[in-house]
Structure formats: C-alpha cells, structure tokens
Amino acid sequence: MVSLKTFRRVALATTVLALVVVVMGAYVRLSHAGLSCPDWPGCYGQLLVPGAAPGVTAANAQYPRRPVDVERAWKEMTHRYLAGLLGLSILMMAVLAWRRRCMPGQQVGVPVMLVGLVIFQALLGMWTVTLLLKPAVVVAHLLGGLVTLALCWWLYLRHAGSEPAAAVSAGPRGAIWLALAVIFFQIGLGGWTSANYAALACPDFPLCQGRLWPQMSFAEGFQIWHGLGRNFEGGVLAGDARVAIHVVHRFGAVVTFLYVGGLAIYIMRRRDSRGLSMAAGFMLLALIVQVALGISNVVFHLPLAVAVAHNGVAALLLLSAVGVYHMAVPPKSAH
C-alpha cells in the first residue's frame, strides 16, 4: 500500500514543478520565443534544438520563414521538456491516488481529472504554435496551467495534515470563492494584455497617454476570434484596441486590490484561527507585491525580470487564495 507520506511528497513536488512550468511559460512568451520552434512537439523536426551547422542549414531550408535562433529555441524546448515532466508527475500522482482509493480522506477524482487536464494542456500548447500565437489559445493555455497548479496545491494541502482549526460561516466561505474567481479573471485579463502585446499601450502611470480616459476601441480589443492563418507575434491590433485592453486590466487590478485586500484584512481581524489568519496575511502580501510589480512594468517599460515576476506572483496570489479556502473549510465540506 502506498503511504500517505509518499503521496504528499509527490503532490508537493508536482505543485513546485507546475509553478516552474507556469513561470517558464511566461518567460518564453515575454522573451518572444513562443514561435522559435515552428513545429510541435519537436523543434525543426528534432527532439533537440539544431545546433551543428548541417542541422541548422537543413532546418532553415525546411522553414525558410523561421530561421533557427538557437538561444530562443532552447527556451521553448526547455519549457516543453518541463511540461512533459509535469505530465508524468501528474500521472504518477493519479496512479498513487488510485492505489490509495480505499483509504479514508484520499481524493481520487481530482488527480484523475488532472490527467485529462494536462492532456488538454498539451493540445493547447500545440495549438499555440500551429495557430501562430492566437491570443484566445495563449490565454486558454495560461489559465489551464494555473488551474493545474491550483489543483495540485489543493491536493497537497488536503493531504498534508494542515487541516482547518475551525470552519468559518457560509458567508466568508462564499466571499473566498468570489476572491478566487476575481483573481482568476484578473489573471486572464493580464494574459489577454500580454497575448495582444498591450502591456505598454499606456506608457505612463496613473494616467494613460497623459489622459484619464484616452481613445479606446473595446469592440476590437476584446474580439475573441480573429480567424485562422494570421501570425499574432508582435500583435495585430490597432493602438486604440490595445489601449482598451490595458485600461480594462488596470481597472480589474483596482477591483482585485480592493476586494481581495479587503477580504484578507476582514479575515485577519476575525481571528477564526491562527492558520487562517496567516494564510490571509500571505494573500494580502502577495496582492501588494503584485500591484507593485504591475506598476513597475509600466514605469520601467516592461523589463523582462519584472514582467516574469509579475506572472509568478500572480500564480502565488492564486495559490494563497486556495490556501485561505483550505483553511476555512473542513475537509468533509470540500469533497
């Protein structure tokens, strides 16, 4: 019989690996390496990036419109290797959960669901390349990765022995669920901003292009589907559309800060349990850091390190909200 300790270790390792994959995906996207391997799952028809002169020459002949950039291609392939390792880790976790299915408190449905989710994530990764960075696919791939990460973290928490000290009332539990939804939606807006290359559409702060309400095109900015065959690398939207996306993301940041920050302070003041208060405190800290990074992206004109950190802390903010919900809800109420 597989021990609970083994399952915990695998769940924690899978969570850490999922976080690395999410951050690495952001790094690949922000360093403009998303199409550095024009095919999938290999790179120019190979499992390794072409490095020697004959291989590079053959790859360039096969894809004349996408000559080999070895440095960027290795970034993309490293992300694919890590994603493949994550898939194997999730499969292992599902097998362990199934073998422990008769043990009290062992979750089986979520690990099995994660296997299906990671397969779908692989398809989205392929479509990200074959559909030439279509924003709807890029954002779906980002959100799918975050759902994978959150569920892995949830599984670890539910089996790590850090059970809630006391359940809170239905009202605060509903408010925490809403906070999760708000954070997830705001991350989606951030992904839409990045996928449409709108992060610097407003190069100043707190105004946008020196105005409180600049000219914007919301209809074009939030058109989900743009047809097939277009290369979205570098963005295809007009300036007014990108400004609309950027402004909506800023507005979402204000809503997220007020609601999630207010909820964190409310939970900390309630003092239902020390663990819940600590989880809410970490959520508040992650929120403050995330807002500071978002402002820094604009003020310092999107430095790569800050932009990647902005993505990473967004993931940590989501994980902190999952932790708050875990601490607020007894295990029997969450199954």
C-alpha positions, 0 to 999 in steps of 0.5 A, a space after each residue: 500500500 502506498 503511504 500517505 507520506 509518499 503521496 504528499 511528497 509527490 503532490 508537493 513536488 508536482 505543485 513546485 514543478 507546475 509553478 516552474 512550468 507556469 513561470 517558464 511559460 511566461 518567460 518564453 512568451 515575454 522573451 518572444 520565443 513562443 514561435 522559435 520552434 515552428 513545429 510541435 512537439 519537436 523543434 525543426 523536426 528534432 527532439 533537440 534544438 539544431 545546433 551543428 551547422 548541417 542541422 541548422 542549414 537543413 532546418 532553415 531550408 525546411 522553414 525558410 520563414 523561421 530561421 533557427 535562433 538557437 538561444 530562443 529555441 532552447 527556451 521553448 524546448 526547455 519549457 516543453 521538456 518541463 511540461 512533459 515532466 509535469 505530465 508524468 508527475 501528474 500521472 504518477 500522482 493519479 496512479 498513487 491516488 488510485 492505489 490509495 482509493 480505499 483509504 479514508 480522506 484520499 481524493 481520487 477524482 481530482 488527480 484523475 481529472 488532472 490527467 485529462 487536464 494536462 492532456 488538454 494542456 498539451 493540445 493547447 500548447 500545440 495549438 499555440 504554435 500551429 495557430 501562430 500565437 492566437 491570443 484566445 489559445 495563449 490565454 486558454 493555455 495560461 489559465 489551464 496551467 494555473 488551474 493545474 497548479 491550483 489543483 495540485 496545491 489543493 491536493 497537497 494541502 488536503 493531504 498534508 495534515 494542515 487541516 482547518 482549526 475551525 470552519 468559518 460561516 457560509 458567508 466568508 466561505 462564499 466571499 473566498 470563492 468570489 476572491 478566487 474567481 476575481 483573481 482568476 479573471 484578473 489573471 486572464 485579463 493580464 494574459 489577454 494584455 500580454 497575448 495582444 502585446 498591450 502591456 505598454 499601450 499606456 506608457 505612463 502611470 496613473 494616467 494613460 497617454 497623459 489622459 484619464 480616459 484616452 481613445 479606446 476601441 473595446 469592440 476590437 480589443 476584446 474580439 475573441 476570434 480573429 480567424 485562422 492563418 494570421 501570425 499574432 507575434 508582435 500583435 495585430 491590433 490597432 493602438 486604440 484596441 490595445 489601449 482598451 485592453 490595458 485600461 480594462 486590466 488596470 481597472 480589474 487590478 483596482 477591483 482585485 486590490 480592493 476586494 481581495 485586500 479587503 477580504 484578507 484584512 476582514 479575515 485577519 481581524 476575525 481571528 477564526 484561527 491562527 492558520 487562517 489568519 496567516 494564510 490571509 496575511 500571505 494573500 494580502 502580501 502577495 496582492 501588494 507585491 503584485 500591484 507593485 510589480 504591475 506598476 513597475 512594468 509600466 514605469 520601467 517599460 516592461 523589463 523582462 525580470 519584472 514582467 516574469 515576476 509579475 506572472 509568478 506572483 500572480 500564480 502565488 496570489 492564486 495559490 494563497 487564495 486556495 490556501 485561505 479556502 483550505 483553511 476555512 473549510 473542513 475537509 468533509 465540506 470540500 469533497 
